[in-house]
Structures are given as structure tokens and as C-alpha cells.
Amino acid sequence: VIEAFDRLLEQKSPEAFAIVVLDNASIHRSALFLRKELEWRAQRLYVIFLPTYSPELNLIEILWRKIKYEWLPVTAYQSFSSLTSHVLQVLSGYGEKYRINFV
């Protein structure tokens, strides 16, 4: 994750601001990550954390809930390869066959 942020800084104009919103995963709260956050701030890259236990604010959680409970058939869970195949099939059809309405 730190490497990805450092790459973002390489591509970002020094005058531009960048704001990244993250969940509270342990890798986002490590001592090394928090030290790097101070360096990034000096380069106008700001990290904002979602409130803890707020999956409704995390888009990937919303997508995964739809996949898990609405779009995957029960047979998808028969094996890891079956699950992988079904998830990839859903993701490849997202936007065409599968949609989330946030209204």
C-alpha cells in the first residue's frame, strides 16, 4: 500500500492536492504507514479514514454484499475454483448484467 501511495506521488503534480479515503484495515494503521502519512501530507497527499464499523460507506463492501447474497448461486460455494469462477463471471458482467442502484 505504501508503494502504491509513493507511486501516486510520483505521478501527481506538486501543486495538486490528493485525498485518499481508506477503511481501517490493519495495514492502513501500521506504525510505518502512519509515519509515511506525515511525509505524504508534506507533499499534499491527505489520507482520510472512514469511521470504524461503517461498511455502508465502503463501496467495495456494498458490492461484495450484493455479489454474495444476490448474484452468486448457492452452487458457487461448492469449491474454491467454483467460487472463483462465479465471482469472476459476476465481475466481468458488472455494469451490463449486474448493477447497483444507489438511489
MDTraj code that builds the backbone (N, CA, C; nanometers):
import mdtraj as md
import numpy as np

residues = "VAL ILE GLU ALA PHE ASP ARG LEU LEU GLU GLN LYS SER PRO GLU ALA PHE ALA ILE VAL VAL LEU ASP ASN ALA SER ILE HIS ARG SER ALA LEU PHE LEU ARG LYS GLU LEU GLU TRP ARG ALA GLN ARG LEU TYR VAL ILE PHE LEU PRO THR TYR SER PRO GLU LEU ASN LEU ILE GLU ILE LEU TRP ARG LYS ILE LYS TYR GLU TRP LEU PRO VAL THR ALA TYR GLN SER PHE SER SER LEU THR SER HIS VAL LEU GLN VAL LEU SER GLY TYR GLY GLU LYS TYR ARG ILE ASN PHE VAL".split()
xyz = np.array([
    [0.0835, -0.1183, 0.0000],
    [0.0000, 0.0000, 0.0000],
    [0.0881, 0.1247, 0.0000],
    [0.1927, 0.1219, 0.0794],
    [0.2839, 0.2365, 0.0854],
    [0.3473, 0.2617, -0.0505],
    [0.3872, 0.1557, -0.1170],
    [0.4471, 0.1690, -0.2502],
    [0.3474, 0.2318, -0.3480],
    [0.2210, 0.1926, -0.3400],
    [0.1191, 0.2499, -0.4286],
    [0.1023, 0.3995, -0.4027],
    [0.1053, 0.4404, -0.2777],
    [0.0951, 0.5825, -0.2452],
    [0.2168, 0.6592, -0.2956],
    [0.3344, 0.5994, -0.2787],
    [0.4559, 0.6649, -0.3284],
    [0.4514, 0.6805, -0.4806],
    [0.3985, 0.5814, -0.5497],
    [0.3837, 0.5914, -0.6961],
    [0.2846, 0.7003, -0.7338],
    [0.1768, 0.7112, -0.6572],
    [0.0785, 0.8171, -0.6805],
    [0.1459, 0.9533, -0.6709],
    [0.2312, 0.9700, -0.5727],
    [0.3016, 1.0971, -0.5565],
    [0.3940, 1.1264, -0.6732],
    [0.4549, 1.0237, -0.7292],
    [0.5427, 1.0425, -0.8456],
    [0.4643, 1.0959, -0.9648],
    [0.3373, 1.0578, -0.9756],
    [0.2546, 1.0966, -1.0897],
    [0.1775, 1.2259, -1.0665],
    [0.1616, 1.2632, -0.9409],
    [0.0823, 1.3805, -0.9049],
    [0.1647, 1.5077, -0.9229],
    [0.1032, 1.6100, -0.9752],
    [0.1670, 1.7403, -0.9843],
    [0.1937, 1.7918, -0.8427],
    [0.3100, 1.8517, -0.8170],
    [0.3411, 1.9017, -0.6818],
    [0.2412, 2.0059, -0.6313],
    [0.1744, 2.0770, -0.7232],
    [0.0774, 2.1800, -0.6824],
    [-0.0587, 2.1214, -0.6479],
    [-0.0860, 2.0018, -0.6947],
    [-0.2179, 1.9410, -0.6773],
    [-0.2327, 1.8771, -0.5389],
    [-0.3556, 1.8772, -0.4905],
    [-0.3906, 1.8045, -0.3692],
    [-0.4400, 1.6665, -0.4094],
    [-0.4159, 1.5683, -0.3272],
    [-0.4749, 1.4357, -0.3456],
    [-0.5318, 1.3929, -0.2114],
    [-0.6539, 1.3456, -0.2148],
    [-0.7193, 1.2960, -0.0944],
    [-0.7577, 1.1511, -0.1201],
    [-0.7151, 1.0625, -0.0303],
    [-0.7457, 0.9205, -0.0430],
    [-0.8248, 0.8789, 0.0805],
    [-0.9378, 0.8142, 0.0578],
    [-1.0227, 0.7672, 0.1667],
    [-0.9998, 0.6172, 0.1834],
    [-0.9674, 0.5772, 0.3066],
    [-0.9366, 0.4370, 0.3356],
    [-1.0245, 0.3838, 0.4476],
    [-1.0395, 0.2519, 0.4471],
    [-1.1045, 0.1893, 0.5614],
    [-0.9999, 0.1725, 0.6716],
    [-1.0359, 0.1092, 0.7789],
    [-0.9467, 0.0962, 0.8941],
    [-0.8765, -0.0387, 0.8988],
    [-0.8432, -0.0930, 0.7836],
    [-0.7695, -0.2198, 0.7802],
    [-0.6370, -0.2023, 0.8542],
    [-0.5892, -0.3092, 0.9142],
    [-0.4673, -0.3006, 0.9949],
    [-0.3479, -0.2504, 0.9141],
    [-0.3403, -0.2833, 0.7844],
    [-0.2276, -0.2350, 0.7046],
    [-0.2321, -0.0842, 0.6845],
    [-0.3499, -0.0247, 0.6993],
    [-0.3626, 0.1202, 0.6869],
    [-0.3335, 0.1917, 0.8179],
    [-0.3170, 0.1169, 0.9247],
    [-0.2952, 0.1764, 1.0567],
    [-0.1620, 0.1334, 1.1184],
    [-0.0757, 0.0709, 1.0404],
    [0.0531, 0.0264, 1.0939],
    [0.1400, 0.1481, 1.1280],
    [0.2382, 0.1268, 1.2141],
    [0.3282, 0.2357, 1.2540],
    [0.4011, 0.2921, 1.1320],
    [0.4460, 0.2044, 1.0429],
    [0.5165, 0.2504, 0.9228],
    [0.4244, 0.3342, 0.8345],
    [0.3020, 0.2883, 0.8163],
    [0.2063, 0.3627, 0.7341],
    [0.1803, 0.5002, 0.7934],
    [0.1608, 0.5071, 0.9253],
    [0.1310, 0.6345, 0.9900],
    [0.2503, 0.7300, 0.9829],
    [0.3743, 0.6785, 0.9892],
    [0.4927, 0.7639, 0.9712],
    [0.4984, 0.8195, 0.8292],
    [0.4681, 0.7336, 0.7324],
    [0.4693, 0.7773, 0.5925],
    [0.3604, 0.8816, 0.5672],
    [0.2507, 0.8708, 0.6400],
    [0.1401, 0.9648, 0.6227],
    [0.1875, 1.1085, 0.6467],
    [0.2761, 1.1281, 0.7416],
    [0.3305, 1.2625, 0.7678],
    [0.4116, 1.3124, 0.6481],
    [0.4902, 1.2238, 0.5886],
    [0.5669, 1.2601, 0.4677],
    [0.4726, 1.2964, 0.3533],
    [0.3699, 1.2161, 0.3352],
    [0.2753, 1.2391, 0.2255],
    [0.2033, 1.3725, 0.2422],
    [0.1673, 1.4046, 0.3655],
    [0.0990, 1.5309, 0.3905],
    [0.1841, 1.6490, 0.3453],
    [0.3136, 1.6396, 0.3689],
    [0.4048, 1.7460, 0.3271],
    [0.4049, 1.7613, 0.1746],
    [0.3643, 1.6551, 0.1045],
    [0.3586, 1.6578, -0.0417],
    [0.2148, 1.6731, -0.0921],
    [0.1274, 1.7147, -0.0037],
    [-0.0119, 1.7458, -0.0361],
    [-0.0954, 1.6220, -0.0715],
    [-0.0614, 1.5110, -0.0095],
    [-0.1425, 1.3904, -0.0214],
    [-0.2013, 1.3643, 0.1172],
    [-0.3322, 1.3644, 0.1263],
    [-0.4004, 1.3512, 0.2543],
    [-0.4768, 1.2198, 0.2601],
    [-0.4660, 1.1530, 0.3733],
    [-0.5361, 1.0270, 0.3960],
    [-0.6470, 1.0536, 0.4970],
    [-0.7673, 1.0127, 0.4612],
    [-0.8827, 1.0253, 0.5493],
    [-0.9364, 0.8842, 0.5726],
    [-0.9656, 0.8534, 0.6964],
    [-1.0158, 0.7209, 0.7300],
    [-1.1670, 0.7228, 0.7504],
    [-1.2323, 0.6203, 0.6978],
    [-1.3750, 0.6026, 0.7237],
    [-1.3945, 0.5739, 0.8723],
    [-1.5094, 0.6054, 0.9261],
    [-1.5358, 0.5679, 1.0656],
    [-1.5288, 0.4159, 1.0804],
    [-1.4864, 0.3692, 1.1962],
    [-1.4791, 0.2246, 1.2175],
    [-1.6188, 0.1645, 1.2104],
    [-1.6250, 0.0415, 1.1654],
    [-1.7503, -0.0329, 1.1525],
    [-1.8548, 0.0441, 1.0719],
    [-1.8152, 0.0866, 0.9538],
    [-1.9095, 0.1591, 0.8672],
    [-1.9073, 0.1007, 0.7266],
    [-1.9434, -0.0269, 0.7115],
    [-1.9386, -0.0886, 0.5793],
    [-2.0295, -0.0204, 0.4775],
    [-2.1330, 0.0498, 0.5252],
    [-2.2227, 0.1190, 0.4331],
    [-2.1535, 0.2336, 0.3605],
    [-2.0391, 0.2785, 0.4106],
    [-1.9634, 0.3863, 0.3457],
    [-1.8531, 0.3340, 0.2544],
    [-1.8278, 0.2049, 0.2599],
    [-1.7201, 0.1441, 0.1836],
    [-1.7802, 0.0753, 0.0607],
    [-1.7577, 0.1324, -0.0559],
    [-1.8224, 0.0816, -0.1778],
    [-1.7910, -0.0644, -0.2062],
    [-1.6693, -0.1087, -0.1762],
    [-1.6368, -0.2486, -0.2036],
    [-1.7190, -0.3408, -0.1144],
    [-1.7513, -0.2971, 0.0067],
    [-1.8354, -0.3777, 0.0957],
    [-1.9775, -0.3893, 0.0400],
    [-2.0270, -0.2802, -0.0139],
    [-2.1606, -0.2812, -0.0737],
    [-2.1636, -0.3757, -0.1938],
    [-2.0610, -0.3665, -0.2792],
    [-2.0531, -0.4550, -0.3959],
    [-2.0424, -0.6009, -0.3523],
    [-1.9548, -0.6285, -0.2565],
    [-1.9362, -0.7672, -0.2136],
    [-2.0648, -0.8235, -0.1526],
    [-2.1385, -0.7427, -0.0771],
    [-2.2651, -0.7887, -0.0193],
    [-2.3627, -0.8282, -0.1300],
    [-2.3713, -0.7460, -0.2367],
    [-2.4600, -0.7783, -0.3498],
    [-2.4164, -0.9088, -0.4163],
    [-2.2864, -0.9214, -0.4396],
    [-2.2354, -1.0430, -0.5041],
    [-2.2697, -1.1648, -0.4194],
    [-2.2365, -1.1564, -0.2912],
    [-2.2513, -1.2692, -0.2002],
    [-2.3964, -1.3126, -0.1809],
    [-2.4844, -1.2172, -0.1604],
    [-2.6209, -1.2525, -0.1207],
    [-2.7240, -1.2484, -0.2325],
    [-2.6912, -1.1869, -0.3453],
    [-2.7915, -1.1752, -0.4510],
    [-2.7480, -1.2356, -0.5842],
    [-2.6219, -1.2223, -0.6195],
    [-2.5816, -1.2584, -0.7543],
    [-2.5135, -1.3942, -0.7659],
    [-2.4622, -1.4495, -0.6574],
    [-2.3986, -1.5809, -0.6649],
    [-2.4996, -1.6897, -0.6334],
    [-2.5043, -1.7929, -0.7158],
    [-2.5923, -1.9056, -0.6824],
    [-2.5288, -1.9866, -0.5689],
    [-2.6099, -2.0597, -0.4977],
    [-2.5600, -2.1432, -0.3882],
    [-2.4539, -2.2404, -0.4388],
    [-2.4680, -2.2880, -0.5601],
    [-2.3727, -2.3840, -0.6166],
    [-2.2329, -2.3240, -0.6334],
    [-2.2214, -2.1935, -0.6306],
    [-2.0901, -2.1294, -0.6443],
    [-1.9973, -2.1670, -0.5300],
    [-2.0538, -2.2044, -0.4153],
    [-1.9747, -2.2322, -0.2959],
    [-1.9305, -2.3777, -0.2843],
    [-1.9463, -2.4557, -0.3896],
    [-1.9094, -2.5971, -0.3844],
    [-1.7597, -2.6187, -0.3721],
    [-1.6809, -2.5298, -0.4282],
    [-1.5348, -2.5418, -0.4195],
    [-1.4745, -2.4038, -0.4409],
    [-1.3468, -2.3929, -0.4076],
    [-1.2793, -2.2648, -0.4270],
    [-1.2748, -2.2273, -0.5750],
    [-1.2470, -2.3240, -0.6607],
    [-1.2409, -2.2929, -0.8040],
    [-1.3782, -2.2520, -0.8574],
    [-1.4827, -2.3148, -0.8074],
    [-1.6181, -2.2770, -0.8485],
    [-1.6492, -2.1348, -0.8027],
    [-1.6156, -2.1036, -0.6784],
    [-1.6396, -1.9693, -0.6258],
    [-1.5625, -1.8654, -0.7059],
    [-1.4372, -1.8929, -0.7317],
    [-1.3536, -1.8015, -0.8107],
    [-1.4151, -1.7777, -0.9479],
    [-1.4548, -1.8843, -1.0118],
    [-1.5132, -1.8747, -1.1450],
    [-1.6407, -1.7912, -1.1441],
    [-1.7273, -1.8163, -1.0480],
    [-1.8536, -1.7427, -1.0401],
    [-1.8312, -1.5946, -1.0087],
    [-1.7397, -1.5657, -0.9174],
    [-1.7120, -1.4256, -0.8833],
    [-1.6562, -1.3528, -1.0050],
    [-1.5643, -1.4150, -1.0764],
    [-1.5087, -1.3527, -1.1971],
    [-1.6166, -1.3296, -1.3019],
    [-1.7080, -1.4246, -1.3128],
    [-1.8182, -1.4103, -1.4086],
    [-1.9065, -1.2910, -1.3713],
    [-1.9373, -1.2764, -1.2437],
    [-2.0185, -1.1629, -1.1987],
    [-1.9440, -1.0324, -1.2244],
    [-1.8172, -1.0276, -1.1871],
    [-1.7407, -0.9036, -1.2037],
    [-1.7251, -0.8652, -1.3505],
    [-1.7112, -0.9645, -1.4371],
    [-1.6974, -0.9324, -1.5799],
    [-1.8294, -0.8821, -1.6393],
    [-1.9415, -0.9142, -1.5741],
    [-2.0709, -0.8668, -1.6226],
    [-2.1218, -0.7450, -1.5489],
    [-2.0414, -0.6930, -1.4548],
    [-2.0850, -0.5773, -1.3771],
    [-2.0997, -0.4562, -1.4685],
    [-2.2089, -0.3872, -1.4535],
    [-2.2365, -0.2707, -1.5369],
    [-2.3271, -0.3045, -1.6529],
    [-2.3256, -0.4288, -1.6967],
    [-2.4141, -0.4723, -1.8047],
    [-2.5258, -0.5592, -1.7470],
    [-2.4861, -0.6752, -1.6961],
    [-2.5845, -0.7691, -1.6420],
    [-2.6136, -0.7405, -1.4948],
    [-2.5122, -0.6968, -1.4213],
    [-2.5252, -0.6722, -1.2777],
    [-2.5059, -0.5230, -1.2512],
    [-2.5973, -0.4672, -1.1734],
    [-2.5917, -0.3238, -1.1416],
    [-2.6318, -0.3008, -0.9964],
    [-2.5789, -0.1915, -0.9421],
    [-2.6199, -0.1460, -0.8094],
    [-2.6801, -0.0073, -0.8266],
    [-2.7983, 0.0111, -0.7762],
    [-2.8623, 0.1430, -0.7791],
    [-2.8457, 0.2072, -0.6428],
    [-2.7780, 0.3201, -0.6373],
    [-2.7524, 0.3874, -0.5105],
    [-2.8561, 0.4940, -0.4803],
    [-2.9664, 0.4920, -0.5490],
    [-3.0701, 0.5938, -0.5260],
    [-3.1572, 0.5554, -0.4107],
])
top = md.Topology()
chain = top.add_chain()
for i, resn in enumerate(residues, 1):
    res = top.add_residue(resn, chain, resSeq=i)
    for name in ("N", "CA", "C"):
        top.add_atom(name, md.element.get_by_symbol(name[0]), res)
traj = md.Trajectory(xyz[None], top)
